[in-house]
Amino acid sequence: GKTEGSFFVAAQVCMLLGEHKKAREYLGRTVEIQANYPQAKSLGGWIELTCGSEVKAKKAIDMFKDAQAANPADIDAFLGHAMYMETVKKDLRGAVDVLTSCVVKFSWFTPTESEKARLLLASGEWEPANESANRALQLDPNSIEALSLS
């Protein structure tokens, strides 16, 4: 319904503003109303990943994996899983592998290809990075991120 959707959007906005405690409160209200709200698990993962606490960030991976299991079409869960691999585990190859599986599932979603290109570039894999940036530009010739990488 409208109420849980409003709380969910409020949680997203609070997270983006860096108000993680408030974001958790709104997300809690969302799942009180609708226990299996579709993107609640992935947003919970993003809140914990971006809150600045290493202890909480380490819990995010379970939330992302739960979100992927509950909804294999949850792109935010894939992106969060990749960000976790990059920022918490410092495993660029692992992050690229997650994004590769996301690219296979959601070939139409340009940001995944651009993000993959960025990580490949960061790990010194020039040719694959260029190929990913070019694929992103084929999907969206105006992608600023892809243009900056090509």
Backbone torsions as a table, in degrees:
resi	resn	phi	psi	omega
1	GLY	NA	-172.3	-176.8
2	LYS	-72.1	-36.8	-173.9
3	THR	-64.4	-51.9	-179.1
4	GLU	-65.5	-33.1	176.4
5	GLY	-63.8	-38.7	178.6
6	SER	-66.0	-43.2	178.0
7	PHE	-63.6	-39.0	-180.0
8	PHE	-62.8	-46.7	179.3
9	VAL	-64.0	-39.3	176.8
10	ALA	-61.0	-39.7	177.8
11	ALA	-63.5	-42.4	178.3
12	GLN	-61.1	-46.6	-178.8
13	VAL	-62.5	-45.5	179.5
14	CYS	-60.8	-41.6	178.4
15	MET	-60.8	-46.4	-178.7
16	LEU	-64.9	-26.6	177.4
17	LEU	-86.6	-2.0	179.9
18	GLY	84.3	11.3	179.1
19	GLU	-94.7	70.0	-171.9
20	HIS	-66.6	-36.6	179.1
21	LYS	-63.2	-45.8	178.7
22	LYS	-65.4	-38.1	178.6
23	ALA	-60.7	-42.8	177.6
24	ARG	-61.4	-40.3	179.7
25	GLU	-61.9	-48.8	-179.3
26	TYR	-65.6	-37.7	177.9
27	LEU	-66.1	-38.8	175.9
28	GLY	-59.5	-41.7	178.2
29	ARG	-65.9	-36.0	177.7
30	THR	-58.9	-50.1	-176.1
31	VAL	-77.0	-18.3	171.8
32	GLU	-65.3	-39.1	-178.8
33	ILE	-77.8	-45.1	-179.6
34	GLN	-135.0	100.5	-172.6
35	ALA	-54.8	-37.3	-177.3
36	ASN	-108.1	44.2	178.6
37	TYR	-57.3	128.3	-167.6
38	PRO	-48.1	-51.4	-174.3
39	GLN	-101.7	11.6	-175.9
40	ALA	-62.2	-41.6	-178.4
41	LYS	-64.6	-43.5	-179.2
42	SER	-69.4	-38.5	176.9
43	LEU	-64.0	-39.0	175.6
44	GLY	-58.8	-41.0	176.9
45	GLY	-62.4	-44.1	178.9
46	TRP	-64.1	-39.7	178.9
47	ILE	-59.9	-47.1	-178.3
48	GLU	-69.5	-38.2	-178.5
49	LEU	-65.0	-34.7	-173.1
50	THR	-102.6	5.6	-173.8
51	CYS	-79.5	-11.2	178.4
52	GLY	95.0	-2.8	178.4
53	SER	-102.3	120.8	-179.7
54	GLU	-63.3	-37.2	179.6
55	VAL	-62.4	-45.8	180.0
56	LYS	-70.4	-36.5	179.4
57	ALA	-61.0	-35.5	180.0
58	LYS	-67.4	-22.0	177.5
59	LYS	-80.3	-16.7	-174.9
60	ALA	-62.4	-35.0	-176.1
61	ILE	-59.7	-39.4	178.5
62	ASP	-63.7	-37.9	178.8
63	MET	-65.9	-42.6	179.1
64	PHE	-65.3	-42.5	179.4
65	LYS	-65.8	-40.0	175.5
66	ASP	-61.1	-42.1	179.8
67	ALA	-63.4	-42.0	179.6
68	GLN	-65.8	-37.9	179.1
69	ALA	-68.4	-40.6	-178.3
70	ALA	-72.5	-34.2	-177.3
71	ASN	-145.5	92.2	-178.9
72	PRO	-60.1	-9.8	179.1
73	ALA	-99.2	12.3	-178.6
74	ASP	-83.8	93.5	-177.8
75	ILE	-61.4	-37.6	179.4
76	ASP	-58.8	-34.3	179.0
77	ALA	-67.9	-40.2	177.1
78	PHE	-63.7	-47.4	-178.8
79	LEU	-63.7	-39.4	177.3
80	GLY	-64.9	-41.6	178.0
81	HIS	-60.0	-43.9	179.1
82	ALA	-65.1	-42.8	179.6
83	MET	-64.0	-37.9	176.2
84	TYR	-60.7	-47.2	-179.6
85	MET	-59.6	-39.9	-178.2
86	GLU	-73.1	-49.0	-169.8
87	THR	-88.9	-37.3	-177.4
88	VAL	-91.0	-48.9	-177.6
89	LYS	-85.1	-15.7	-176.6
90	LYS	56.2	37.3	-176.9
91	ASP	-113.8	86.6	-177.7
92	LEU	-64.1	-38.8	179.8
93	ARG	-62.8	-43.5	178.1
94	GLY	-61.4	-40.2	178.2
95	ALA	-64.9	-42.4	178.0
96	VAL	-61.9	-40.8	179.6
97	ASP	-61.9	-41.9	177.7
98	VAL	-62.8	-44.5	-179.6
99	LEU	-67.0	-33.4	177.2
100	THR	-62.5	-43.7	178.2
101	SER	-65.9	-32.9	177.0
102	CYS	-68.2	-41.8	178.4
103	VAL	-60.8	-39.9	179.5
104	VAL	-64.2	-43.9	-178.1
105	LYS	-73.9	-37.2	-173.5
106	PHE	-126.2	64.6	-173.9
107	SER	-62.0	-19.0	-178.6
108	TRP	-83.7	-10.3	-172.0
109	PHE	-92.6	96.7	-174.6
110	THR	-56.5	-43.3	-176.6
111	PRO	-56.7	-30.4	179.2
112	THR	-65.3	-43.0	179.8
113	GLU	-66.9	-39.4	178.1
114	SER	-65.1	-42.5	179.5
115	GLU	-64.3	-40.6	177.0
116	LYS	-61.7	-42.7	178.7
117	ALA	-62.0	-41.7	179.4
118	ARG	-60.6	-44.8	-179.7
119	LEU	-68.1	-39.0	177.2
120	LEU	-63.6	-40.0	177.6
121	LEU	-63.6	-43.4	179.6
122	ALA	-62.8	-27.9	180.0
123	SER	-96.6	10.2	173.9
124	GLY	78.7	15.6	179.3
125	GLU	-95.6	80.8	-170.1
126	TRP	-62.7	-49.9	-175.7
127	GLU	-64.0	-49.5	176.7
128	PRO	-62.3	-34.0	177.9
129	ALA	-63.1	-44.3	179.1
130	ASN	-63.3	-41.6	178.2
131	GLU	-62.2	-42.7	179.3
132	SER	-65.5	-42.6	178.5
133	ALA	-62.1	-41.0	179.0
134	ASN	-66.1	-38.7	176.4
135	ARG	-63.1	-41.0	178.0
136	ALA	-61.9	-40.3	179.9
137	LEU	-70.3	-29.1	174.6
138	GLN	-66.0	-37.2	178.8
139	LEU	-72.8	-40.4	-177.9
140	ASP	-144.6	95.4	-178.1
141	PRO	-60.6	-15.2	-178.9
142	ASN	-103.1	11.4	-179.7
143	SER	-66.4	110.8	-177.3
144	ILE	-62.2	-42.8	179.7
145	GLU	-61.7	-46.9	179.9
146	ALA	-64.5	-39.4	178.1
147	LEU	-63.0	-37.8	-178.7
148	SER	-70.7	-21.1	-178.6
149	LEU	-93.7	-17.8	-174.3
150	SER	-89.1	NA	NA
